């Protein structure tokens, strides 16, 4: 089966050609009787007003055609896979993964905080009255909690734990944006909104903890300016590559299975400057900027600590 047909078959003819508007289309009483209401899904018909609060903003659609999805999947995954391969060939990227005999495992309280947050996250998704909430575990901030949990508890070579911490230095920028764009409309369980903001606030602290406790080093140390800059660019490209491959190759097909616009992979986020069919490609550049900012903040934090404490 061709890839476009396979992607289309996952949705089972239920998706509309375009996502619904943010609010119910204004109609007169007569037109409402003649035209009906905004439809979010086909076969069977589901009206947007029948979805839980905030549900209409999470509806998947064929804003991009199946063929367009297939082409972008192949191109984006191929290009970023090539980037990952080329970065892996650079000797400094390999040598830095060998930590200098330091203990990279987080302390017990930090580890169990990650475990508690993951358990609460899963519990809220499981018991939510909003259909499909469990699928939202693949959202970037939720995935970061699972990465912290993996760092804390999964037995792995030191270089793998260090590599995951390095990714978090870039991905932390996505957590910051939640405090400006966070959407809590679908959170309807007791204290769920409070926990939403609290768990993101805690999530902000983790990368800084890894640096301050010497669990990892963001900078090479002892390298020339060009060498240091090259290394930081490599880490940013690696973070971009892993992020893009995960959301194009795994999350996008999951959108068609769940019928949800997970991480805005089937249609653009309302209010953003990217609203054309090229929005996902354009967003690649935006994530490079975000991840660069996250990395720069981590580097500056380590520079300050190195000047204050000579042991880092």
N, C-alpha and C positions, 0 to 999 in steps of 0.2 A: 504494500500500500504506500502511495506517495505520502510524503510528510505533511503537505497541506490537508489532504483528505483525512489523515490520521488525526491531526489537531482538530479538524472540524467534527470528526466522529466523537471526540471526547465530550463535546458539549451537547451532543444528541439533539441538534436542531432547536435548542431552547433559547439561544441568545438572539437579541435584537441587533439590528444593523448598527445602531448607535446607542450610547448610554443615555439613560433618562436625564432630564434636567434636574437641577438641585432641588427645585420646588415643583409642586404640581402645576401643570400648565393652566393658565387662567382661561376659563371658558364661561360663556353665558349659560344659563340654565338650558336653553334650547340646544345649543351646540353640545353641551354635556350629554344630553339625551341622545343626540344623533351620533356623536363621535366617541362617546365613552370616556374612559380615564386613561392616564398614562400607563403604558404596559411595560413591565420590567422583564418578564420572561414569556416565552411562547411554549405551547405544547406540554402541559396545559397553560392557559393564560393566567399570569399572576400580575395583579395591578400593584403599582408602586405604593399606593396608599395602604395596602394590606401588609406591607413589610414592616418589621419593627422600626422604631425610631432610628434614623440614620442609615437604614438599610438600602435606600435607593442610591446612596452615594457609593455603595460597594458592589454594584451590579456589573458583572462582566458583559462584554458586548463584542461585536465584530467591527469595532471602530477601525481596526486594522484587519484586512482580509486574511484568511488562512494562509494564502500564498505569501503575503507580506510577512506574517509571523514566521513562516518556514524559512524564508530568505534571510531575515534578520537573525534567526536562531543560528543558522549555519555560518553566516558571515561573522557575527559577533563572537560566537564561541570559538571559531577557527582563529580569528585575529588575536583574541586575548589568550588563547592556548599557546599560540606562537610567542606572544610576549612572555608568558610564564616560562616557556622553554629557554628563550634567549637570556632571561634574567638568571635562570638556574646555571647557565654556563659561566657566568662571571665569578671569578674565584673569591672575591671578597664577600659575595652573598653566601657562599658555602662556608667560608672560614668563620664568619661571625656567628653562625649557628652553634658553634662550639663554645659553650659558656665556660667561664674561668673557674670551675669548681664550686660555684655558689649554689645555694639551695634555692631553686626556683619555685618550689611549691608554696602556695599561700598559707598563711596561718590558719588555725582551726576556725577562729571566729569569722574570718573572711570567707573561708570555704563553706561553712554552714550557712552563712548569709546568702551565698549564691544558691545553695540547695533549697533553702526556705523560699526564696523568691521564685525559683523554678516550680516548686510544688504548688505555691499559691497561684502562679500563673496558669498552670495546667488545671487546677481546681476551678478557677474562675471561668476558663474557657469551657470546661466540661459541663458545668452546671448552668451556664448562661442560657437564657431563654431565646437569645438571638441565634437563629439557625446558622451553622457553619463557622461559629466562633473558633473552633479548634484549628481551623485552617490558618488562622491568623498567627499561629505560632511561628510561621515562616517570616513574619515581619522583621525588619533589621534589628530593632532593639530587643525583641524576644530572642532572636538567634544569638545575640551577644550574651544573654544570660546563659544560654546553653554552652557557649564557648567558655565562659568563666567557670561553669560547672565542670566541663571537661578538663580545663586546666587544673582545677582543684582536686579532682577525684580519679580521673582516668590514668592508669599507669601508662607512661609513655617516655621515650627518650627525652632528655633535657632539651635537645635542639628543637623538638616538635613543640614542647610547651613554650619555649622562647619564641618560636615562629608565630604561634597564636597570639602571644602578648604583643608582638610587633604589629600584627594586623589590627589589634584593638586600638593602637595609637592613631590609626587612620579612621577607623569606624566610629570612634567616640564623637566625631563631628555630627553624625546622624542623631545621636542622643540629644545634643544641644538643640537641634531644630525642633524637637518635640515640644519644648517649652514655648515655642512661638506658633506652632502649627498643629499641636495635639488635638485629636478629635475624640471626645469621650461620649458621644451620643449613643453608642451601642453598649455602654457599660451600665448595667441596670441592677446588679446585685449589691447587697449591703457593703458599704465601704469600698466598693470597687474603684470608684473615681479617686478616692483618697489614696488607695494603694497604687493606682496608676501613676500619680504624680510622685509618690514616695519612692517607688521602685526605680523610676527614671532618675531621681535625684541621687539615689545610691549608686546607680549605674555610672553616673558621671565620675564618681570617685575612684572606680577600680583602676583605670589606666594610671592615674597619678599615684595610687598605692603601689603598683608594680614598680614604678620608677623610684619612688621615695624609699621603698624597702629593699632596693637593689635586686629585685627578682628578675629584672631585665635592664638592659641599657639601650637607650634609643640611638645614641651616637656610637660611632666606631671607637673614637678615642685614639689619639696619636696619628690620625690620618691627616693628609693635606686637605686644604679647603676643597679642592676639586674632587679628591677621593671621598670626602664626607658628603659633598653635594651629590655625587654620583650614587652613593649608597642610599641616601634618603630618597632620591628619585626612583631607585629600584624598588624600595619598599612601598612607595606610593603606587607604582605600576602593578606590583604584585597584589596589593589590596584591591585595586580596581579590577584586575583580571579575575580574581576569585569571586568577587561580588557579582560581576557581570555574568560569569559562567553559571553561577548558582541561580540567579534570577531569570536568566533567559532559558537555560536548559532544564531546570527543575521546577521553578515556581510558575513560569508561564503555562506549561501543560497542566499544572495543578489548578490554575485559574479556570480552565475549561472543564475540569472534573468537578470543581466546587461551584462553578458558575459565579465566582466572586472575582472582583478586580483587585487581586492581592498585590500590594505594593504598586498599584497603578500600572500593571503590566499589560492590560488590555485597552485602556483608554487613559488620557492624561488627567492629572489632578486639576480640578477647577481652580482658576485664579492664578495659575502659573503661566509664565511667558511662552511655554512650549505647548501649543494646542493643535498642531498639524500632524499628519501621518508620520512625520520625521521625529516626533517628540522623544521616542526612546533613544534614538541615535544622538539627538541633541543633549539628552540627559546624561549621556556618557561623559561629556565635557564638564557638566555641572558636578558630577561625582568626583572627577579628578580634582576640581577646585576644593570641594568639601574635604576630601581625604587629605589633600595637601595642607589645608588649614589645620586639621586635626594633628597631622604629623608635626607641623611647625610649632604648634602649642606644646606638644610633648617634648620637642627638642629644647625649646626655651625653658620649660620647667626643669629639664635635666641640667641645663647650663647654669641656672640659678642655684640648684642644689649642689652642683660640683664646686661652685665658687664658695658656697657657704660651708659645705662639708667635703673635705678632700678625699673621702673614702669611696665615693661612687665610682 
